[in-house]
Amino acid sequence: MSLLFSPTKLGPLSLKNRLVMSPLTRNRAVGNVPNDLMAEYYAQRAASVGLIITEGTSPSPNGLGYPRIPGAFSEAQVAGWRKVTNAVHAKGTKIFLQFMHTGRIGHPNNLPAGAAVIGPSAVAAAGEIYTDAEGPKPHPVPKAMTEADIKTAIGEYAHAAKNAVAAGFDGVELHGANGYLLEQFIRPSSNRRTDAYGGPIENRARLVLEVVKAAIAAIGKDKVGIRLSPYGAFNDMPPYAEMEADYTYLARQLSALGILYVHVVDHSPMGAPTVPQSIKDTFRKEFKGALILSGGYDLARAEADLAAGKADLIAVGRPILANPDLIERWKVGAALNPPDPTTFYTPGPKGYTDYPVLTKEPQPA
Ligand SMILES: Cc1cc2nc3c(=O)[nH]c(=O)nc-3n(C[C@H](O)[C@H](O)[C@H](O)COP(=O)(O)O)c2cc1C
């Protein structure tokens, strides 16, 4: 019997299966507002999964570091997201909004007027960021956030969480992974602060835990999950000695706060450094809520990890990006469409809503 294809519960939510669509930035939100094309894209994939986690969406104008990514702070954005949640719920699928504040990963060219590239400390990330106006540009040195900036950002997450519920989302996922604002505070290479938000892990974890508490106060702990990338190196996040201890601390604190789930990223199938099984086991042991694992899953590995009790749910990114009918293909053992990286982040329907689905054999009359 397939565990992956069987219904389950995620806290109070009933899910039709244990497959989750990973958050995937697709840069189709022209003007930072979700639109009909995005509703079509999510609806296409909703039939395959029990839970969709949306692309990274900024709770603040300051967090719109990439071109054409959506926000969740304005009324127009709430109205746009409402189309998406309606289309997904019509397929019997739950949907969470991922909050991605890009922090120091960004460029003034990509930000609306009045917004700024901010971070824990004035330390630029190595590498470049794409801008529509001028192509790739070096990451700028971010403005080091004052305590007032930190309070503002926490308030923006809380406001956006309320907006998410108003837009019909079943909950929110805080993006604490992949080198964005929350992880910039967790990691000592990007956080050089000497105040209550820098130094020992109790301080470096303060922002993420305050954001979690603010989201819980805004919408309730059953509607809050978080994505973390222990050992992740993406966006200039080098390894350091206390990694295992720091993430163990986070697992315990998040468990005490009682949030719905932790979603652990493993990008080693994309060529990133290995994520030791020991840290995944630590989250399984220390965190009492649900655990979602992601990264390089195919059907066999998903079933094996569910059967071994390593995770409650399995998330997939590139397979569902390229195969809206992924679950049907897995059920019948059909070949998968390969993803086309040249259209991952380009505007318009090409490589977005035009991936082919299996054609059904004509039935005898
Ligand atoms: C095009 C693309 C966009 C992505 N955007 C996000 C994002 O917005 N938020 C996030 O947490 N991860 C993002 N990721 C990472 C994926 O969620 C996932 O962890 C990764 O693709 C590995 O899973 P897979 O092997 O199933 O594809 C992105 C990955 C890809 C390929």
The ligand as an ORCA input file, in Angstrom:
! r2SCAN-3c Opt
* xyz 0 1
  C      13.000     27.335    -10.042
  C      13.166     27.135     -8.553
  C      12.680     28.083     -7.681
  C      12.784     27.894     -6.279
  N      12.229     28.813     -5.437
  C      12.203     28.582     -4.102
  C      11.495     29.456     -3.212
  O      10.858     30.450     -3.605
  N      11.513     29.151     -1.888
  C      12.186     28.050     -1.396
  O      12.154     27.815     -0.190
  N      12.850     27.210     -2.220
  C      12.853     27.428     -3.552
  N      13.463     26.528     -4.388
  C      13.998     25.257     -3.844
  C      12.920     24.165     -3.976
  O      11.817     24.430     -3.113
  C      13.456     22.757     -3.637
  O      13.967     22.766     -2.324
  C      14.550     22.313     -4.620
  O      14.109     22.471     -5.962
  C      14.963     20.847     -4.389
  O      13.852     20.002     -4.522
  P      13.643     19.109     -5.869
  O      14.864     18.247     -5.987
  O      12.378     18.320     -5.580
  O      13.500     20.057     -7.005
  C      13.424     26.728     -5.780
  C      13.952     25.795     -6.682
  C      13.829     25.972     -8.050
  C      14.337     24.914     -8.992
*
